[in-house]
């Protein structure tokens, strides 16, 4: 249930007051109640169930999703009227459809640009093979790489991989 009035908040008085009234009894720094001001009602568009009505563009979008891309404008108009209670002309439906198509086309173009950019990006450089560090020595970096491989593929698979490489 909405409040009919705003709650009363005390206001600190600072003198001199230029408001007319019986302010002789009020001392500086004391608190007086602030007058109540009615709050504005919250106007939410919606149906009886409390759900917000969709915009006409969203209604057309949902109608196209339900009826299919090849649905006629008159069918979309009837669907929007019966389902959402929104009155639209056939020309308005055509306008919404063309805007939806334009937006979809822009999204497709942006995705293809991203794919082209990802495809044209240079492949990461492969590190040159390491030179042996003396007689059978293993560097700390080699051990870190092996540990990472062990975590990634597991003990048994790493063992099988080493057996294949030894042969």
PyMOL commands that place a pseudoatom at each C-alpha (Angstrom):
pseudoatom trace, name=CA, resn=UNK, resi=1, chain=A, elem=C, hetatm=0, pos=[0.000, 0.000, 0.000]
pseudoatom trace, name=CA, resn=UNK, resi=2, chain=A, elem=C, hetatm=0, pos=[1.617, 3.291, -1.037]
pseudoatom trace, name=CA, resn=UNK, resi=3, chain=A, elem=C, hetatm=0, pos=[2.108, 6.002, 1.547]
pseudoatom trace, name=CA, resn=UNK, resi=4, chain=A, elem=C, hetatm=0, pos=[-0.283, 8.904, 1.240]
pseudoatom trace, name=CA, resn=UNK, resi=5, chain=A, elem=C, hetatm=0, pos=[2.334, 11.365, 2.470]
pseudoatom trace, name=CA, resn=UNK, resi=6, chain=A, elem=C, hetatm=0, pos=[6.051, 11.545, 2.837]
pseudoatom trace, name=CA, resn=UNK, resi=7, chain=A, elem=C, hetatm=0, pos=[7.361, 10.690, 6.267]
pseudoatom trace, name=CA, resn=UNK, resi=8, chain=A, elem=C, hetatm=0, pos=[7.986, 13.638, 8.567]
pseudoatom trace, name=CA, resn=UNK, resi=9, chain=A, elem=C, hetatm=0, pos=[11.687, 14.434, 8.925]
pseudoatom trace, name=CA, resn=UNK, resi=10, chain=A, elem=C, hetatm=0, pos=[12.852, 16.943, 11.519]
pseudoatom trace, name=CA, resn=UNK, resi=11, chain=A, elem=C, hetatm=0, pos=[14.609, 20.002, 10.166]
pseudoatom trace, name=CA, resn=UNK, resi=12, chain=A, elem=C, hetatm=0, pos=[17.273, 21.920, 12.082]
pseudoatom trace, name=CA, resn=UNK, resi=13, chain=A, elem=C, hetatm=0, pos=[16.382, 25.589, 12.451]
pseudoatom trace, name=CA, resn=UNK, resi=14, chain=A, elem=C, hetatm=0, pos=[18.943, 28.279, 11.745]
pseudoatom trace, name=CA, resn=UNK, resi=15, chain=A, elem=C, hetatm=0, pos=[18.100, 31.861, 12.595]
pseudoatom trace, name=CA, resn=UNK, resi=16, chain=A, elem=C, hetatm=0, pos=[17.261, 34.449, 11.332]
pseudoatom trace, name=CA, resn=UNK, resi=17, chain=A, elem=C, hetatm=0, pos=[14.071, 33.057, 9.901]
pseudoatom trace, name=CA, resn=UNK, resi=18, chain=A, elem=C, hetatm=0, pos=[12.368, 35.087, 7.250]
pseudoatom trace, name=CA, resn=UNK, resi=19, chain=A, elem=C, hetatm=0, pos=[9.238, 32.935, 7.216]
pseudoatom trace, name=CA, resn=UNK, resi=20, chain=A, elem=C, hetatm=0, pos=[6.179, 34.506, 8.770]
pseudoatom trace, name=CA, resn=UNK, resi=21, chain=A, elem=C, hetatm=0, pos=[4.757, 32.797, 11.793]
pseudoatom trace, name=CA, resn=UNK, resi=22, chain=A, elem=C, hetatm=0, pos=[5.157, 32.302, 15.498]
pseudoatom trace, name=CA, resn=UNK, resi=23, chain=A, elem=C, hetatm=0, pos=[8.906, 31.717, 15.517]
pseudoatom trace, name=CA, resn=UNK, resi=24, chain=A, elem=C, hetatm=0, pos=[9.617, 33.667, 18.721]
pseudoatom trace, name=CA, resn=UNK, resi=25, chain=A, elem=C, hetatm=0, pos=[9.454, 30.448, 20.733]
pseudoatom trace, name=CA, resn=UNK, resi=26, chain=A, elem=C, hetatm=0, pos=[11.925, 28.567, 18.510]
pseudoatom trace, name=CA, resn=UNK, resi=27, chain=A, elem=C, hetatm=0, pos=[15.567, 28.581, 19.537]
pseudoatom trace, name=CA, resn=UNK, resi=28, chain=A, elem=C, hetatm=0, pos=[18.442, 28.403, 17.108]
pseudoatom trace, name=CA, resn=UNK, resi=29, chain=A, elem=C, hetatm=0, pos=[19.627, 24.819, 16.570]
pseudoatom trace, name=CA, resn=UNK, resi=30, chain=A, elem=C, hetatm=0, pos=[16.377, 23.200, 17.750]
pseudoatom trace, name=CA, resn=UNK, resi=31, chain=A, elem=C, hetatm=0, pos=[14.493, 20.706, 15.622]
pseudoatom trace, name=CA, resn=UNK, resi=32, chain=A, elem=C, hetatm=0, pos=[11.005, 21.313, 14.254]
pseudoatom trace, name=CA, resn=UNK, resi=33, chain=A, elem=C, hetatm=0, pos=[8.951, 18.882, 12.193]
pseudoatom trace, name=CA, resn=UNK, resi=34, chain=A, elem=C, hetatm=0, pos=[8.988, 19.478, 8.463]
pseudoatom trace, name=CA, resn=UNK, resi=35, chain=A, elem=C, hetatm=0, pos=[5.604, 19.842, 6.841]
pseudoatom trace, name=CA, resn=UNK, resi=36, chain=A, elem=C, hetatm=0, pos=[4.255, 16.796, 5.046]
pseudoatom trace, name=CA, resn=UNK, resi=37, chain=A, elem=C, hetatm=0, pos=[4.216, 16.835, 1.274]
pseudoatom trace, name=CA, resn=UNK, resi=38, chain=A, elem=C, hetatm=0, pos=[2.118, 14.328, -0.656]
pseudoatom trace, name=CA, resn=UNK, resi=39, chain=A, elem=C, hetatm=0, pos=[4.249, 11.900, -2.695]
pseudoatom trace, name=CA, resn=UNK, resi=40, chain=A, elem=C, hetatm=0, pos=[3.657, 11.447, -6.363]
pseudoatom trace, name=CA, resn=UNK, resi=41, chain=A, elem=C, hetatm=0, pos=[1.982, 8.196, -7.269]
pseudoatom trace, name=CA, resn=UNK, resi=42, chain=A, elem=C, hetatm=0, pos=[4.230, 5.756, -9.085]
pseudoatom trace, name=CA, resn=UNK, resi=43, chain=A, elem=C, hetatm=0, pos=[2.689, 5.311, -12.516]
pseudoatom trace, name=CA, resn=UNK, resi=44, chain=A, elem=C, hetatm=0, pos=[3.771, 2.004, -13.976]
pseudoatom trace, name=CA, resn=UNK, resi=45, chain=A, elem=C, hetatm=0, pos=[2.381, 0.965, -17.302]
pseudoatom trace, name=CA, resn=UNK, resi=46, chain=A, elem=C, hetatm=0, pos=[1.262, -2.595, -17.139]
pseudoatom trace, name=CA, resn=UNK, resi=47, chain=A, elem=C, hetatm=0, pos=[-1.492, -5.111, -17.471]
pseudoatom trace, name=CA, resn=UNK, resi=48, chain=A, elem=C, hetatm=0, pos=[-3.736, -6.343, -14.689]
pseudoatom trace, name=CA, resn=UNK, resi=49, chain=A, elem=C, hetatm=0, pos=[-1.174, -8.928, -13.587]
pseudoatom trace, name=CA, resn=UNK, resi=50, chain=A, elem=C, hetatm=0, pos=[1.284, -6.128, -12.798]
pseudoatom trace, name=CA, resn=UNK, resi=51, chain=A, elem=C, hetatm=0, pos=[3.626, -6.882, -15.682]
pseudoatom trace, name=CA, resn=UNK, resi=52, chain=A, elem=C, hetatm=0, pos=[4.924, -3.989, -17.736]
pseudoatom trace, name=CA, resn=UNK, resi=53, chain=A, elem=C, hetatm=0, pos=[3.575, -3.696, -21.281]
pseudoatom trace, name=CA, resn=UNK, resi=54, chain=A, elem=C, hetatm=0, pos=[6.208, -4.159, -23.952]
pseudoatom trace, name=CA, resn=UNK, resi=55, chain=A, elem=C, hetatm=0, pos=[6.956, -1.391, -26.391]
pseudoatom trace, name=CA, resn=UNK, resi=56, chain=A, elem=C, hetatm=0, pos=[5.454, -1.703, -29.833]
pseudoatom trace, name=CA, resn=UNK, resi=57, chain=A, elem=C, hetatm=0, pos=[8.882, -2.609, -31.217]
pseudoatom trace, name=CA, resn=UNK, resi=58, chain=A, elem=C, hetatm=0, pos=[9.258, -5.431, -28.681]
pseudoatom trace, name=CA, resn=UNK, resi=59, chain=A, elem=C, hetatm=0, pos=[5.713, -6.588, -29.395]
pseudoatom trace, name=CA, resn=UNK, resi=60, chain=A, elem=C, hetatm=0, pos=[6.509, -6.814, -33.122]
pseudoatom trace, name=CA, resn=UNK, resi=61, chain=A, elem=C, hetatm=0, pos=[9.771, -8.607, -32.300]
pseudoatom trace, name=CA, resn=UNK, resi=62, chain=A, elem=C, hetatm=0, pos=[7.891, -11.197, -30.219]
pseudoatom trace, name=CA, resn=UNK, resi=63, chain=A, elem=C, hetatm=0, pos=[5.239, -11.562, -32.920]
pseudoatom trace, name=CA, resn=UNK, resi=64, chain=A, elem=C, hetatm=0, pos=[7.902, -12.263, -35.544]
pseudoatom trace, name=CA, resn=UNK, resi=65, chain=A, elem=C, hetatm=0, pos=[9.511, -14.792, -33.210]
pseudoatom trace, name=CA, resn=UNK, resi=66, chain=A, elem=C, hetatm=0, pos=[6.142, -16.520, -32.708]
pseudoatom trace, name=CA, resn=UNK, resi=67, chain=A, elem=C, hetatm=0, pos=[4.725, -16.267, -36.249]
pseudoatom trace, name=CA, resn=UNK, resi=68, chain=A, elem=C, hetatm=0, pos=[7.971, -16.571, -38.206]
pseudoatom trace, name=CA, resn=UNK, resi=69, chain=A, elem=C, hetatm=0, pos=[10.010, -14.249, -40.418]
pseudoatom trace, name=CA, resn=UNK, resi=70, chain=A, elem=C, hetatm=0, pos=[7.656, -14.668, -43.363]
pseudoatom trace, name=CA, resn=UNK, resi=71, chain=A, elem=C, hetatm=0, pos=[4.529, -13.526, -41.472]
pseudoatom trace, name=CA, resn=UNK, resi=72, chain=A, elem=C, hetatm=0, pos=[2.434, -10.843, -43.140]
pseudoatom trace, name=CA, resn=UNK, resi=73, chain=A, elem=C, hetatm=0, pos=[2.144, -7.410, -41.567]
pseudoatom trace, name=CA, resn=UNK, resi=74, chain=A, elem=C, hetatm=0, pos=[-1.617, -7.810, -41.127]
pseudoatom trace, name=CA, resn=UNK, resi=75, chain=A, elem=C, hetatm=0, pos=[-1.068, -11.054, -39.181]
pseudoatom trace, name=CA, resn=UNK, resi=76, chain=A, elem=C, hetatm=0, pos=[1.538, -9.359, -36.996]
pseudoatom trace, name=CA, resn=UNK, resi=77, chain=A, elem=C, hetatm=0, pos=[-0.849, -6.459, -36.413]
pseudoatom trace, name=CA, resn=UNK, resi=78, chain=A, elem=C, hetatm=0, pos=[-3.619, -8.833, -35.258]
pseudoatom trace, name=CA, resn=UNK, resi=79, chain=A, elem=C, hetatm=0, pos=[-1.199, -10.756, -33.023]
pseudoatom trace, name=CA, resn=UNK, resi=80, chain=A, elem=C, hetatm=0, pos=[0.044, -7.556, -31.349]
pseudoatom trace, name=CA, resn=UNK, resi=81, chain=A, elem=C, hetatm=0, pos=[-3.517, -6.301, -30.845]
pseudoatom trace, name=CA, resn=UNK, resi=82, chain=A, elem=C, hetatm=0, pos=[-4.822, -9.590, -29.409]
pseudoatom trace, name=CA, resn=UNK, resi=83, chain=A, elem=C, hetatm=0, pos=[-1.795, -10.463, -27.294]
pseudoatom trace, name=CA, resn=UNK, resi=84, chain=A, elem=C, hetatm=0, pos=[-0.607, -7.114, -25.974]
pseudoatom trace, name=CA, resn=UNK, resi=85, chain=A, elem=C, hetatm=0, pos=[-3.590, -4.824, -26.577]
pseudoatom trace, name=CA, resn=UNK, resi=86, chain=A, elem=C, hetatm=0, pos=[-1.480, -2.401, -28.618]
pseudoatom trace, name=CA, resn=UNK, resi=87, chain=A, elem=C, hetatm=0, pos=[-3.068, -0.727, -31.623]
pseudoatom trace, name=CA, resn=UNK, resi=88, chain=A, elem=C, hetatm=0, pos=[-0.748, -0.426, -34.617]
pseudoatom trace, name=CA, resn=UNK, resi=89, chain=A, elem=C, hetatm=0, pos=[-1.284, 0.410, -38.244]
pseudoatom trace, name=CA, resn=UNK, resi=90, chain=A, elem=C, hetatm=0, pos=[0.068, -1.869, -40.942]
pseudoatom trace, name=CA, resn=UNK, resi=91, chain=A, elem=C, hetatm=0, pos=[2.484, 0.874, -41.995]
pseudoatom trace, name=CA, resn=UNK, resi=92, chain=A, elem=C, hetatm=0, pos=[3.786, 1.095, -38.428]
pseudoatom trace, name=CA, resn=UNK, resi=93, chain=A, elem=C, hetatm=0, pos=[4.313, -2.673, -38.438]
pseudoatom trace, name=CA, resn=UNK, resi=94, chain=A, elem=C, hetatm=0, pos=[6.292, -2.374, -41.697]
pseudoatom trace, name=CA, resn=UNK, resi=95, chain=A, elem=C, hetatm=0, pos=[8.428, 0.376, -40.156]
pseudoatom trace, name=CA, resn=UNK, resi=96, chain=A, elem=C, hetatm=0, pos=[9.182, -1.746, -37.102]
pseudoatom trace, name=CA, resn=UNK, resi=97, chain=A, elem=C, hetatm=0, pos=[10.033, -4.730, -39.293]
pseudoatom trace, name=CA, resn=UNK, resi=98, chain=A, elem=C, hetatm=0, pos=[12.453, -2.692, -41.394]
pseudoatom trace, name=CA, resn=UNK, resi=99, chain=A, elem=C, hetatm=0, pos=[14.157, -1.318, -38.266]
pseudoatom trace, name=CA, resn=UNK, resi=100, chain=A, elem=C, hetatm=0, pos=[14.492, -4.834, -36.854]
pseudoatom trace, name=CA, resn=UNK, resi=101, chain=A, elem=C, hetatm=0, pos=[16.047, -6.004, -40.126]
pseudoatom trace, name=CA, resn=UNK, resi=102, chain=A, elem=C, hetatm=0, pos=[18.501, -3.091, -40.143]
pseudoatom trace, name=CA, resn=UNK, resi=103, chain=A, elem=C, hetatm=0, pos=[19.599, -3.839, -36.587]
pseudoatom trace, name=CA, resn=UNK, resi=104, chain=A, elem=C, hetatm=0, pos=[20.039, -7.541, -37.391]
pseudoatom trace, name=CA, resn=UNK, resi=105, chain=A, elem=C, hetatm=0, pos=[22.082, -6.637, -40.465]
pseudoatom trace, name=CA, resn=UNK, resi=106, chain=A, elem=C, hetatm=0, pos=[24.369, -4.384, -38.385]
pseudoatom trace, name=CA, resn=UNK, resi=107, chain=A, elem=C, hetatm=0, pos=[24.900, -7.171, -35.848]
pseudoatom trace, name=CA, resn=UNK, resi=108, chain=A, elem=C, hetatm=0, pos=[25.767, -9.654, -38.598]
pseudoatom trace, name=CA, resn=UNK, resi=109, chain=A, elem=C, hetatm=0, pos=[28.228, -7.169, -40.116]
pseudoatom trace, name=CA, resn=UNK, resi=110, chain=A, elem=C, hetatm=0, pos=[29.870, -6.566, -36.745]
pseudoatom trace, name=CA, resn=UNK, resi=111, chain=A, elem=C, hetatm=0, pos=[30.240, -10.314, -36.134]
pseudoatom trace, name=CA, resn=UNK, resi=112, chain=A, elem=C, hetatm=0, pos=[31.797, -10.857, -39.563]
pseudoatom trace, name=CA, resn=UNK, resi=113, chain=A, elem=C, hetatm=0, pos=[34.230, -7.996, -38.915]
pseudoatom trace, name=CA, resn=UNK, resi=114, chain=A, elem=C, hetatm=0, pos=[35.246, -9.635, -35.627]
pseudoatom trace, name=CA, resn=UNK, resi=115, chain=A, elem=C, hetatm=0, pos=[35.767, -12.972, -37.379]
pseudoatom trace, name=CA, resn=UNK, resi=116, chain=A, elem=C, hetatm=0, pos=[37.867, -11.322, -40.102]
pseudoatom trace, name=CA, resn=UNK, resi=117, chain=A, elem=C, hetatm=0, pos=[39.951, -9.505, -37.505]
pseudoatom trace, name=CA, resn=UNK, resi=118, chain=A, elem=C, hetatm=0, pos=[40.502, -12.725, -35.571]
pseudoatom trace, name=CA, resn=UNK, resi=119, chain=A, elem=C, hetatm=0, pos=[41.428, -14.630, -38.738]
pseudoatom trace, name=CA, resn=UNK, resi=120, chain=A, elem=C, hetatm=0, pos=[43.856, -11.981, -39.945]
pseudoatom trace, name=CA, resn=UNK, resi=121, chain=A, elem=C, hetatm=0, pos=[45.585, -11.691, -36.586]
pseudoatom trace, name=CA, resn=UNK, resi=122, chain=A, elem=C, hetatm=0, pos=[49.087, -13.156, -36.765]
pseudoatom trace, name=CA, resn=UNK, resi=123, chain=A, elem=C, hetatm=0, pos=[49.549, -16.544, -35.149]
pseudoatom trace, name=CA, resn=UNK, resi=124, chain=A, elem=C, hetatm=0, pos=[51.515, -16.482, -31.911]
pseudoatom trace, name=CA, resn=UNK, resi=125, chain=A, elem=C, hetatm=0, pos=[55.198, -16.936, -32.493]
pseudoatom trace, name=CA, resn=UNK, resi=126, chain=A, elem=C, hetatm=0, pos=[56.524, -20.399, -31.718]
pseudoatom trace, name=CA, resn=UNK, resi=127, chain=A, elem=C, hetatm=0, pos=[59.468, -20.370, -29.367]
pseudoatom trace, name=CA, resn=UNK, resi=128, chain=A, elem=C, hetatm=0, pos=[62.685, -21.650, -30.930]
pseudoatom trace, name=CA, resn=UNK, resi=129, chain=A, elem=C, hetatm=0, pos=[63.846, -25.018, -29.656]
pseudoatom trace, name=CA, resn=UNK, resi=130, chain=A, elem=C, hetatm=0, pos=[65.981, -24.799, -26.570]
pseudoatom trace, name=CA, resn=UNK, resi=131, chain=A, elem=C, hetatm=0, pos=[69.644, -25.601, -26.675]
pseudoatom trace, name=CA, resn=UNK, resi=132, chain=A, elem=C, hetatm=0, pos=[70.819, -28.274, -24.278]
pseudoatom trace, name=CA, resn=UNK, resi=133, chain=A, elem=C, hetatm=0, pos=[72.352, -26.887, -21.110]
pseudoatom trace, name=CA, resn=UNK, resi=134, chain=A, elem=C, hetatm=0, pos=[75.458, -28.988, -20.836]
pseudoatom trace, name=CA, resn=UNK, resi=135, chain=A, elem=C, hetatm=0, pos=[75.559, -32.720, -20.252]
pseudoatom trace, name=CA, resn=UNK, resi=136, chain=A, elem=C, hetatm=0, pos=[71.983, -33.811, -19.695]
pseudoatom trace, name=CA, resn=UNK, resi=137, chain=A, elem=C, hetatm=0, pos=[71.169, -30.770, -17.566]
pseudoatom trace, name=CA, resn=UNK, resi=138, chain=A, elem=C, hetatm=0, pos=[67.558, -29.671, -17.074]
pseudoatom trace, name=CA, resn=UNK, resi=139, chain=A, elem=C, hetatm=0, pos=[66.816, -26.007, -16.562]
pseudoatom trace, name=CA, resn=UNK, resi=140, chain=A, elem=C, hetatm=0, pos=[64.266, -24.603, -14.151]
pseudoatom trace, name=CA, resn=UNK, resi=141, chain=A, elem=C, hetatm=0, pos=[62.223, -23.396, -17.129]
pseudoatom trace, name=CA, resn=UNK, resi=142, chain=A, elem=C, hetatm=0, pos=[62.105, -26.959, -18.527]
pseudoatom trace, name=CA, resn=UNK, resi=143, chain=A, elem=C, hetatm=0, pos=[60.810, -28.228, -15.213]
pseudoatom trace, name=CA, resn=UNK, resi=144, chain=A, elem=C, hetatm=0, pos=[58.088, -25.543, -15.119]
pseudoatom trace, name=CA, resn=UNK, resi=145, chain=A, elem=C, hetatm=0, pos=[56.949, -26.478, -18.634]
pseudoatom trace, name=CA, resn=UNK, resi=146, chain=A, elem=C, hetatm=0, pos=[56.866, -30.164, -17.701]
pseudoatom trace, name=CA, resn=UNK, resi=147, chain=A, elem=C, hetatm=0, pos=[54.878, -29.434, -14.544]
pseudoatom trace, name=CA, resn=UNK, resi=148, chain=A, elem=C, hetatm=0, pos=[52.348, -27.417, -16.561]
pseudoatom trace, name=CA, resn=UNK, resi=149, chain=A, elem=C, hetatm=0, pos=[52.028, -30.277, -19.049]
pseudoatom trace, name=CA, resn=UNK, resi=150, chain=A, elem=C, hetatm=0, pos=[51.547, -32.747, -16.189]
pseudoatom trace, name=CA, resn=UNK, resi=151, chain=A, elem=C, hetatm=0, pos=[48.711, -30.647, -14.757]
pseudoatom trace, name=CA, resn=UNK, resi=152, chain=A, elem=C, hetatm=0, pos=[47.086, -30.270, -18.163]
pseudoatom trace, name=CA, resn=UNK, resi=153, chain=A, elem=C, hetatm=0, pos=[47.152, -33.880, -19.454]
pseudoatom trace, name=CA, resn=UNK, resi=154, chain=A, elem=C, hetatm=0, pos=[47.605, -35.965, -16.288]
pseudoatom trace, name=CA, resn=UNK, resi=155, chain=A, elem=C, hetatm=0, pos=[50.192, -38.476, -15.091]
pseudoatom trace, name=CA, resn=UNK, resi=156, chain=A, elem=C, hetatm=0, pos=[49.201, -41.469, -17.241]
pseudoatom trace, name=CA, resn=UNK, resi=157, chain=A, elem=C, hetatm=0, pos=[48.890, -39.555, -20.506]
pseudoatom trace, name=CA, resn=UNK, resi=158, chain=A, elem=C, hetatm=0, pos=[52.203, -37.747, -19.911]
pseudoatom trace, name=CA, resn=UNK, resi=159, chain=A, elem=C, hetatm=0, pos=[53.893, -41.099, -19.278]
pseudoatom trace, name=CA, resn=UNK, resi=160, chain=A, elem=C, hetatm=0, pos=[52.426, -42.488, -22.523]
pseudoatom trace, name=CA, resn=UNK, resi=161, chain=A, elem=C, hetatm=0, pos=[53.570, -39.360, -24.394]
pseudoatom trace, name=CA, resn=UNK, resi=162, chain=A, elem=C, hetatm=0, pos=[57.130, -39.759, -23.100]
pseudoatom trace, name=CA, resn=UNK, resi=163, chain=A, elem=C, hetatm=0, pos=[57.117, -43.446, -24.111]
pseudoatom trace, name=CA, resn=UNK, resi=164, chain=A, elem=C, hetatm=0, pos=[56.057, -42.474, -27.657]
pseudoatom trace, name=CA, resn=UNK, resi=165, chain=A, elem=C, hetatm=0, pos=[58.791, -39.837, -27.863]
pseudoatom trace, name=CA, resn=UNK, resi=166, chain=A, elem=C, hetatm=0, pos=[61.499, -42.230, -26.639]
pseudoatom trace, name=CA, resn=UNK, resi=167, chain=A, elem=C, hetatm=0, pos=[60.759, -44.819, -29.335]
for i in range(1, 167): cmd.bond("trace and resi %d" % i, "trace and resi %d" % (i + 1))
show_as sticks, trace
zoom trace
